[in-house]
Amino acid sequence: MKRKILSGIAGGADLARLTPDEMKQLAAEIRETIITTVSRTGGHLASSLGVVELTLALHTVFPTPRDKIVWDVGHQCYAHKLLTGRQERFGTLRQYGGISGFPKRSESPHDSFGTGHSGTSISAANGMVEARDALGEDYKVIAVIGDGSMTAGEAFEGLNHAGHLGKDIVVVLNDNEMSISPNVGALSAYMNRLMTGQFSTWFRDEFEKIVGSLPKVGESAVRFAKRVEEAAKSLVIPGMLFEELGFKYVGPIPGHGIQHLIENFRNVRKLKRPILVHVVTRKGKGYAPAEKNPALFHGLGPFDIKTGKCLSKGGPPSYTAVFADALIREAVKDSRIVGITAAMLEGTGLAKFAEAFPERCYDVGIAEQHAVTFAAGLATQGIKPVVAIYSTFLQRGYDQILHDVCLQKLPVVFVLDRGGLVGDDGPTHHGLFDLSYLRHIPNLVIMAPKDENELCRMLRTALDHHGPTAIRYPRGSGAGVPIDEDPKPLPLGSWEVERRGAEMAILATGVCLAAAMEAARMLEDEHGVEVTVVNARFIKPLDESLLGRLASTMDRILTAEENVLAGGFGSSVLEFLSEHGPDGVKVERAGIPDEFVEHGSQDVLRSKYGLDAAGLYQRVLRMLGKEDGRTAGRERTRSENA
Ligand SMILES: Cc1ncc(C[n+]2csc(CCOP(=O)(O)OP(=O)(O)O)c2C)c(N)n1
């Protein structure tokens, strides 16, 4: 058994002392650690495995924290974390209180820029470069961006600016031909040609076909063509696009030979201008199941290392899966329905829709803004676009929703998966802002289903509506309720009273309804307290008549939402009552206070923020001026038994 090298590494200086064989062994140790840990904690496996050698080479030539490595998206940073002082805590990856799955400035000085959304690295690196030069300092700044993230508009804004500034900046393009699914778009095709020499193959084949068929000139012309091909290759192929943008293009370089990468980076280090280093890697490298199915192993829960099988908990279908089936059912009936995703075919469920309707499904790349305005354009011409984007990523499309869709009252359906607390991915991924960033936009109808059947009814409602709509639902399984064959649309702005009680009312949106119902049962069982529970399924418009009636008969209302309190559902209830009365109703709001929420399981976080049944139960008791219910209940039982 060879000695473990990894445990002796605390940064780039330690790497520089290793022999090539030791480097190889270290790469193997890193891979083993990542696979073992992620098989337990879940996480972004394939991307991290793909950049082990690249990370080793970068840290050897550009030691951090003096030099700044800016990881794009950041999901590929596990090897970086292992090399920069987080080996011992690596087992806590993505667990509540443990280390984050993404670079995080507060976690380590080696994490030069926090991230989780795609396409930011070049802009951030540009900023660091300008700061360095303005302050007269001397270090290198390296942005590492995947070919998928390079499809984000912001990446091009960054390239454009960097080329213009002409400063000393390195951009490493980590090209594995994959976003989460296979990468899409004209740019991806261009990079593919760079990698495979397809352009020259095409050129040669066509030339050989044409000239070789001419009887006399045939063979010598083909020889000549080969020489032309070489010349053309150097003129046309090597990163012309990047060169035109002001970068020196280096590559393509095979991404799994450590020494070769180190040599190239040592040369790059000497240059003081914008450089783009094109590195070709394999997503999932070193773990056969991930190499075979990189999309599945992009990000996943715990799995069995031997078989590569996910250890899923089973249970009812996810909201995502129910949405996909519902959309397919609707699309069968109406040929004008199309689906749009921004590089999230699997995550949003649209992969299934794409199988059923390949011509009616658009993966536009990591381009949320474009997805929204593209949908707006389609809607102007009578197509019914359904834009499926995670709540957190739709933040990118705010102005497009406002300016391109809602201002023109275009019937675009926004489907926001992962609304609310998402769990282990943490603050960059929680969908806790959508109710606030959507609610103030005129003309938009906003819905949140209490269960998966209501989601299907909301989709129907949205497709029938002659204006923009948004449906937000949580990550995870539905309630396991049966799905209607032919879901009926909901009356616009209608809430539902789920349970009646005289003492006070809980108005709950989406996933909070189940917790509120459970809290109500506990209140009745343990205290004989009867509360009304309302399914506030429309966040906009509010059910003003029901709200008015409730407020005139109850003097206490609790609102519950998995959203920030600022500008969310509870705020809209307060605004309504402040304008329309009656006076004297005490409204409290359960939701997320003015802070970013860390990573941790959904259960842990719901409990922390009082959004589970126990939290709402305690909150109601406090509002009613009663003592702690659980304790009181237990005490009562004890004294009854005495
Ligand atoms: C703005 C935004 N949209 C979508 C995502 C979801 N997402 C995470 S990683 C990823 C693909 C990234 O591909 P690439 O940059 O090539 O990295 P790879 O995983 O292939 O190494 C996507 C779409 C995101 N993080 N940010």
The ligand as a MOL file (V3000), in Angstrom:
LIG
                    3D

  0  0  0     0  0            999 V3000
M  V30 BEGIN CTAB
M  V30 COUNTS 26 27 0 0 0
M  V30 BEGIN ATOM
M  V30 1 C -27.6510 30.6800 -14.4430 0
M  V30 2 C -27.6200 29.1860 -14.2760 0
M  V30 3 N -28.4450 28.4220 -15.0130 0
M  V30 4 C -28.4370 27.0800 -14.8780 0
M  V30 5 C -27.5880 26.4860 -13.9900 0
M  V30 6 C -27.6200 24.9890 -13.7820 0
M  V30 7 N -26.3680 24.3640 -14.1810 0 CHG=1
M  V30 8 C -25.4400 24.0260 -13.2810 0
M  V30 9 S -24.1000 23.3910 -13.9750 0
M  V30 10 C -24.7400 23.5050 -15.5030 0
M  V30 11 C -23.9530 23.0260 -16.6770 0
M  V30 12 C -22.6010 23.5960 -16.6740 0
M  V30 13 O -21.8740 23.0540 -17.7220 0
M  V30 14 P -20.3400 23.3670 -17.8340 0
M  V30 15 O -20.0910 24.7870 -17.5150 0
M  V30 16 O -19.8810 22.8850 -19.1420 0
M  V30 17 O -19.6930 22.5360 -16.6620 0
M  V30 18 P -19.4500 20.9540 -16.5530 0
M  V30 19 O -20.4260 20.4850 -15.5160 0
M  V30 20 O -19.6960 20.3230 -17.8770 0
M  V30 21 O -18.0660 20.8220 -16.0960 0
M  V30 22 C -26.0110 24.0580 -15.4640 0
M  V30 23 C -26.8730 24.2840 -16.6210 0
M  V30 24 C -26.7470 27.3190 -13.2350 0
M  V30 25 N -25.8940 26.8370 -12.3300 0
M  V30 26 N -26.7690 28.6500 -13.4000 0
M  V30 END ATOM
M  V30 BEGIN BOND
M  V30 1 1 1 2
M  V30 2 1 2 3
M  V30 3 2 2 26
M  V30 4 2 3 4
M  V30 5 1 4 5
M  V30 6 1 5 6
M  V30 7 2 5 24
M  V30 8 1 6 7
M  V30 9 2 7 8
M  V30 10 1 7 22
M  V30 11 1 8 9
M  V30 12 1 9 10
M  V30 13 1 10 11
M  V30 14 2 10 22
M  V30 15 1 11 12
M  V30 16 1 12 13
M  V30 17 1 13 14
M  V30 18 2 14 15
M  V30 19 1 14 16
M  V30 20 1 14 17
M  V30 21 1 17 18
M  V30 22 2 18 19
M  V30 23 1 18 20
M  V30 24 1 18 21
M  V30 25 1 22 23
M  V30 26 1 24 25
M  V30 27 1 24 26
M  V30 END BOND
M  V30 END CTAB
M  END
